[in-house]
Amino acid sequence: MELTRKTILITGASSGLGRALAVELSKRDNALVVTARREPLLRELEREVLANGSRCLVGAADATDTEASRGVVQEAVTRFGTLDVAIINAGGSSAQRMGTISAEEVLATMRTNFDTLVNFLCPLIDHMRERGGTIAYTGSPAGTFGLPKSGPYSAAKAAGRVLLDSCRIELAHTPIRFVALYPGFTYTEGLDTDEVPVKSLIIEKERAVREMLWAIERGRAHHMFPRRIRWPIALGRVVGEPVRRAILGLVDRPARGASRR
Ligand SMILES: NC(=O)c1ccc[n+]([C@@H]2O[C@H](COP(=O)([O-])OP(=O)(O)OC[C@H]3O[C@@H](n4cnc5c(N)ncnc54)[C@H](OP(=O)(O)O)[C@@H]3O)[C@@H](O)[C@H]2O)c1
């Protein structure tokens, strides 16, 4: 599937990866539906999309709001007739250590990263069940297993990944493709570079966009990038939880000491 002359919904489009995806897709004669909470940023994006020759619908909404999210999908269908592709991308988190944060803070991270997926996923499945389409989701390598300083974020991204795994099985008889994307550290407004242990691991937004669009066009069930983060994640998976816990515990030791003081 080529991402040209398609109707494409992007959540989390006001900044970072979502915005960069929208700008790139606007150069390919698409109809874009862009959503996030910050409407002025979406209006700026709309001007850029129109200047690049694509059509644009702005649907400002809080993606943790089930009704509002459903409304954006409905408005998109009313305006453009159909949705071919959706990139459910809203999310993010700052560093959080269990033991230092409240239940409310944990649940807020869950809402930002899981509820924002579910609220678009369900109406999109309803819309695409008969006519087909691609639903892509921006997960994270952090959702492969629990990482220090990222417990709530890891848990939320793991929940999203697992939910999509179920969709692929249960909706295999439908023409919907589910693409899970796992970008490594990427320079965006949402990335706190101070929290990245190895700065050389961070990639540029343009690179991430190329990888994401490549995977969506091919309907890849899973795509983790850049390549150099795949082997530590794969190794972490196969060694099992006790070994993983020991290794990550060594990495976390200085921070654990600091948080005790
Ligand atoms: N950058 C990385 O290193 C990295 C790595 C792996 C995965 N990711 C994932 O990539 C996605 C995009 O992140 P980013 O790095 O591009 O960060 P970003 O620049 O902070 O973008 C996050 C986007 O999500 C939107 N958003 C957040 N909460 C929302 C809500 N309640 N309702 C509607 N929209 C909401 C924000 O828009 P408003 O504030 O305007 O609502 C913004 O457009 C996230 O899911 C993140 O977890 C990022």
The ligand as a MOL file (V3000), in Angstrom:
LIG
                    3D

  0  0  0     0  0            999 V3000
M  V30 BEGIN CTAB
M  V30 COUNTS 48 52 0 0 0
M  V30 BEGIN ATOM
M  V30 1 N 10.4680 10.4610 21.2530 0
M  V30 2 C 10.8090 9.2420 21.6300 0
M  V30 3 O 11.9750 8.9710 21.9700 0
M  V30 4 C 9.7780 8.1220 21.6470 0
M  V30 5 C 10.2290 6.8030 21.7230 0
M  V30 6 C 9.3010 5.7680 21.7370 0
M  V30 7 C 7.9560 6.0430 21.6440 0
M  V30 8 N 7.5300 7.3440 21.5770 0 CHG=1
M  V30 9 C 6.0870 7.5860 21.4910 0
M  V30 10 O 5.8390 8.3760 20.3660 0
M  V30 11 C 4.6160 9.0820 20.5440 0
M  V30 12 C 4.8250 10.5500 20.1870 0
M  V30 13 O 5.7210 11.1160 21.1310 0
M  V30 14 P 6.7260 12.2990 20.7770 0
M  V30 15 O 8.0780 11.8580 21.1690 0
M  V30 16 O 6.4740 12.7920 19.4200 0 CHG=-1
M  V30 17 O 6.2960 13.3780 21.9010 0
M  V30 18 P 5.5400 14.7810 21.8190 0
M  V30 19 O 6.2200 15.7160 20.8900 0
M  V30 20 O 5.3870 15.1970 23.2450 0
M  V30 21 O 4.1180 14.4170 21.2060 0
M  V30 22 C 3.1070 13.8360 21.9580 0
M  V30 23 C 1.7810 14.1050 21.2520 0
M  V30 24 O 0.7420 13.4290 21.9550 0
M  V30 25 C -0.3220 14.3410 22.1620 0
M  V30 26 N -1.0480 13.9970 23.3710 0
M  V30 27 C -0.5750 13.7140 24.6030 0
M  V30 28 N -1.5790 13.5080 25.4620 0
M  V30 29 C -2.7270 13.6630 24.7540 0
M  V30 30 C -4.1050 13.6100 25.0830 0
M  V30 31 N -4.5210 13.3650 26.3310 0
M  V30 32 N -5.0070 13.8430 24.1060 0
M  V30 33 C -4.6190 14.1180 22.8520 0
M  V30 34 N -3.3240 14.1850 22.4690 0
M  V30 35 C -2.4000 13.9780 23.4170 0
M  V30 36 C 0.3490 15.7090 22.2830 0
M  V30 37 O -0.5640 16.7330 21.9050 0
M  V30 38 P -1.2940 17.7830 22.8680 0
M  V30 39 O -0.3800 18.0390 24.0290 0
M  V30 40 O -1.5060 18.9750 21.9860 0
M  V30 41 O -2.5680 17.1270 23.2450 0
M  V30 42 C 1.4310 15.5880 21.2140 0
M  V30 43 O 0.9120 15.9040 19.9610 0
M  V30 44 C 4.1970 8.8340 21.9870 0
M  V30 45 O 3.2130 7.8310 22.0230 0
M  V30 46 C 5.4820 8.3640 22.6470 0
M  V30 47 O 5.2200 7.5430 23.7640 0
M  V30 48 C 8.4120 8.3900 21.5700 0
M  V30 END ATOM
M  V30 BEGIN BOND
M  V30 1 1 1 2
M  V30 2 2 2 3
M  V30 3 1 2 4
M  V30 4 1 4 5
M  V30 5 2 4 48
M  V30 6 2 5 6
M  V30 7 1 6 7
M  V30 8 2 7 8
M  V30 9 1 8 9
M  V30 10 1 8 48
M  V30 11 1 9 10
M  V30 12 1 9 46
M  V30 13 1 10 11
M  V30 14 1 11 12
M  V30 15 1 11 44
M  V30 16 1 12 13
M  V30 17 1 13 14
M  V30 18 2 14 15
M  V30 19 1 14 16
M  V30 20 1 14 17
M  V30 21 1 17 18
M  V30 22 2 18 19
M  V30 23 1 18 20
M  V30 24 1 18 21
M  V30 25 1 21 22
M  V30 26 1 22 23
M  V30 27 1 23 24
M  V30 28 1 23 42
M  V30 29 1 24 25
M  V30 30 1 25 26
M  V30 31 1 25 36
M  V30 32 1 26 27
M  V30 33 1 26 35
M  V30 34 2 27 28
M  V30 35 1 28 29
M  V30 36 1 29 30
M  V30 37 2 29 35
M  V30 38 1 30 31
M  V30 39 2 30 32
M  V30 40 1 32 33
M  V30 41 2 33 34
M  V30 42 1 34 35
M  V30 43 1 36 37
M  V30 44 1 36 42
M  V30 45 1 37 38
M  V30 46 2 38 39
M  V30 47 1 38 40
M  V30 48 1 38 41
M  V30 49 1 42 43
M  V30 50 1 44 45
M  V30 51 1 44 46
M  V30 52 1 46 47
M  V30 END BOND
M  V30 END CTAB
M  END
